[in-house]
Amino acid sequence: MVQNIPIKASSLFFAPTLRNLEKKFEPNANDRKPLGLRLKHQLDKALQKARSMEQLGTILQQQGIRVLLRQNVEGQIYGTTFIDNATRCVFNGGDLGKPFATKAFMERLGRAGISHEVLLHSSKLPVKDTGEDAANKKEPKPRYPASDQQVFIVLQDGPRRDNLEGTGLGQYTKKRKKLGIE
């Protein structure tokens, strides 16, 4: 087993200490706001136009948007993340506002006639045009990073080990607490 040698953040040239990073976070948060507005607008348009999951996937892929759904062991969706490959931004659903939080987004999918059960049970959703319309279109499509990957991805949590019995780790943490290290 190879062990890496830890390096202090203050010894690096650009000093990525928490204080210096927090200085960069403020202006970057303001720069993200218009990008979030663009993403909200694109998602609203896609939900209004789409009548099926395939159409929604096609529309979002053309815009360079991917959706990650986080699902727990019981099958409940507890989080959504929107990846905008066009602007290279990642937003959690709640960051975009209440209409894009997980519960509200799933309800909006249901109102649009799109069942989120299709998302959970399909491994790959068809997102490419077929038929004569695809043959007649000669317009170049914009290529975004990861545009060939699927639009909707469901991430599932594995079973968690809350107790440390039988691993030997419980004794170590007890010892650290006893010594006042932790």
Order of alpha helices (4+ residues) and beta strands (2+ residues): alpha-alpha-beta-beta-beta-alpha-alpha-alpha-beta-alpha
